[in-house]
Amino acid sequence: MNQLGFPLVSLVLWLPTLGALALLFVPRDNVATQRMLAFGVALVTFLVSLPLLFAFNFGISSFQFVDSIPWMQSLGIGYRVSVDGVSLWFVLLTTFMTPLAMVMTWDTVRQNFRTFQLLLLLLESGVIGVFAAQDMFLFYIFFEFTLVPTALLIGMYGGPDRVRAATKAFLYPFAASLFMLLGIIGIYLAHGQQTGTYTFDMAQILASRGFSATPGATGQPTLLLTPTVERLLFGTFFIAFAVKMPLWPFHTWLVLAHEQASSDGSVDVLALLMKLGGYGFIRYNIQLFPEVSRWAAPVIGVLAVIQILYAAWCAFAQTDIKRLLAYSSISHLGFAALGMFALNELGVSGAVFQMISSGLVTGGLFFAAGMIYARRGTRDVTELSGLWKVTPVLGGLTLALVFASIGLPGLSGFIGEYTIMQGAWLSTALGWRFVALAAIGTILAAAYFLHMYQRSFMGDVTPPNANLVDLTPREIGILGALLVVILGIGVYPNFMLGPMQPTMQQIAQVLGSAVAAVTP
């Protein structure tokens, strides 16, 4: 359904790509024009994406603003993009974070500026494409494409070990996603053999699996798979999304990528790319294979709890702020995985909220780390002390982000974690034991964040830090914009949770049927 009669999703999707092409016609040495053009395109993309929210019908669970164009009809491949109550928020997160990342590059990127901005715009299109694609083949293309600008951003603009980091950031997810390609082909062939229609259309395949797009209803399954085949197909998608998210023990590539990437690139890797895996779990593993999700939930729940505790413990031992933030984001996404595989409306809703919140909060902390590095030339907390006294605005805004990350009530981090824990507690697949262990992670998060903040911002001012300058109005605007949203959805979470509910209720209905089917 496209209630506007206008290809709005496609416009949001392809505007950044058009902007990237326009940058090629700007002379290489004309940095001012490049800067304004790239930021202007990113800002216009965000503004154009807002009608998706304002015109969205929050009372239905089906996909909206559907753009469908025949592509390779003989193979059942089509250009189909749209959003629902879940993907809408990920698209808005992408269009919101990208112009902020553009502003951060104005003083931090001093060589090949045009290429950097071009890659950021291409990355934005790729990420939006993943969230909007409703054709499995198109989803795979966008999913793989995001690896190219990501690896180039790290490899060209990262730290001393950037080549190794870029190689791992490309090869690990690329190798894992080949398993997903096998799974997509397997579903395509099975659907064609059983129904006579060979298609990659996700809506049609979900309907064949018994997941109806009609609110409050499920259809009669026409695509029936044996338990062994279902588990094998589930596994192919699981590997791809577990590496991309990443889920423990598939996380090792990410810490190095965060450490070596520029502060601007890190924000996009964190706020955008890590959400692709979580979104894939919901859209593919849980929706396509609800029975197998129920069967695998306890094991995945154990992995999620290990991730929460292990990453939190590793974060506590870090002296480099970016490495600490990398482990922190991994720990927070462990909560998201726990919520997804609680397999109920509360848990999955909390997981989506947690991923959006993590993108905002940890993205803001990476911005703050970049601002510290731009002033001091280091992110090592052992060389930082007393920053609050010389940069009180930076200290205050960073402290607000720290409070959001550790789940202070009234800020977005609290809502996500609380909803996830409530969903996991009530889950027939998990239960209170998982919640009790995960809760330790929230205590550890408070410990390592406050310890980092105390060492960096409190105490006596050391001579190298005595003459640091505070934030500029531009930098205050970046962190302030993030904090407004973090506070807004923290105080009024129903702004996000409410529009999700029709979609979540539909998913919960199918999951409930799966639980009944496997319960003795």
Buried (B, 14 or more C-beta within 10 A) or exposed (E): EBEEEEBBBBBBBBBBBBBBEBBEEBEEEEBEEBBEBBBBBBBBBBEBBEBBBEEBEBEBBBBBBBBBEEBEEEEBBBBBBBBBBBBBBBBBBBBBBBBBBBBBBBEBBEEEBBBBBBBBBBBBBBBBBBBBBBBBBBBBBBBBBBBBBBBBBBBBBBEEEBBBBBBBBBEBBBEBBBBBBBBBBBBBEBBBEBBEEBBBBBBBBBBBBBBBBEBEEBBEEBBEBEEEEBBBBBBBBBBBBBBBBBBBEBBEBBBBBBBBBBBBBBBBBBBBBBBBBBBBBBBBBBBBBBBBBBBBBBEBBBBBBBBBBBBBBBBBEBBBBBBBBBBBBBBBBBBBBBBBBBBBBBBBBBBBBBBBBBBBBBBBBBBBBBBBBEBBEBBBBEBBBBBBBBBEBBBEBBBBBBBBBBBBEEBBBBBBBBBBBBBBBBBEBBBEEBBEBBEBBBEBBBBBBBBBBEBBBBBEBEEEBEEBEBBEEEBBEBBBBBBEBBBBBBEEBEEBBEBBBBBBBBBBBBBBBBBEEEEE
